Amino acid sequence: MRYRLSFILGLAIGFVLGTRAGRERYEQLRRQAQRLGENPAVRNAAESAAQNGRQFASRAFDTVNERTGHRVPESVSDKVHSLTGRRAANNDDWGSGNA
């Protein structure tokens, strides 16, 4: 009950502060966020982070798969491969396989 009351109180305070700021402040924050997202440095950092994340996930999957004796369920395997962008388990976009 205490947590529920805290949540409702926080929601009410946020609503009041948000309505006082108004639509103009919302639009201003939205424009700033859009400009930040269009910044080439931010885009490059985001793309780099996404690529590194895919590589890490791929390596982690391969390690787990080897340690479990290649008994990872097919549904998990398909999901990991779709998230990492790999079509086949032992082939990457460069055609070099697992390095």
Secondary structure, 3 states (H helix, E strand, C coil): CHHHHHHHHHHHHHHHHHHHHHHHHHHHHHHHHHHHHHCHHHHHHHHHHHHHHHHHHHHHHHHHHHHCCCCCCHHHHHHHHHHHCCCECCECCCCCCCC
